[in-house]
Amino acid sequence: VERNLRPLAVLLDAMAREPGRRLLFLSSGGAIYGSAAPGAWTEESAPAPESAYGVGKLLAEEMIRFRARRGDATFLIARAANVYGRR
């Protein structure tokens, strides 16, 4: 919470003071969906985080969506999963 969510809250506060700013948030598909629903996930798949890391990513996404509903931010959340290496 101290290392990830608090700095995000500070960033979102700053964005609210500077209209027109946009945020690209790289979340985590694997950590948010967990192993409850194997296969290809869609944006309609229910979140089922199995670790504090996954819960933190999900909370961060909700913080961003909340601020967007208030008109404080424009955002894009990318839930990348297993992104590494050349392949």
N, C-alpha and C positions, 0 to 999 in steps of 0.2 A: 504494500500500500504506500509506504513512504517513498520508495524508489520509482514507482511507476504511476500510481494513480494521483498522488499529490502533484507531481510535476505536470501531469496532463491537466489537472484542474487549474493550475496556474496558467498554462498555455491557453486553455479555453477562456479564462477570464481576460487574458490579453487580447484574444481574438474578438471578444465582445466589445472591446474598446476600439477596435480597428475594423469597421465594417468592410465587407468585401473580401476578407481573407478566406482562403480555402485550406482544408486539411485533408491530406491523404494519410490514412492510418493503416499500417500493415499489421493485421491481426494474425490469428493462427487458426486455420481450418481444422487441423488435426486435434489440437488441444481443446477446441470449443465443442466439436462434435463427439469426441471420445470414440470409444469402440462399440457403443450401443447399437449403431446402425451401420454395419459394414457396407462397403460399396461406394458408389458415387453420391455425394451429398449435394443438395441444392440449397438455395437461400431459404427455402421453406422447411428444411430439415430442422428438427427440434435440437437445440443445444443440449449437450449432456457432458459438461466438462468433468474430468476425472482427476484433476490436480488443481492446486492453488494457482498455478500459472494459467491454466485454462479459465478458471473463474475470474482471475484478474483481467484477462483479455476481454472476456464477456462484459465485465463491469466497465471497462474502458469504453467499449463500444456503446454501452447504454449511456454513459456520461456524455459522449459525443452526440448521440441521437437526441438526448434531452436538451442539450444546448441548441441543437439545430431546430427543434420544435419551438424554442423561445426566440428564434431568429438570430442567435448569437454566432452561428457558424454554418458554413457550407462544407460538406464533407464527402469523402469517398472512403469506404472501408473495404479493404481487400483481405479476404480470408485465404491466404496462401497456405498450402500444406506441402511439407517435405520439399522445400525449395533449396537445392544445393547442387553444387558441381556443374559439370558441362552438360549433362543429360537432363 
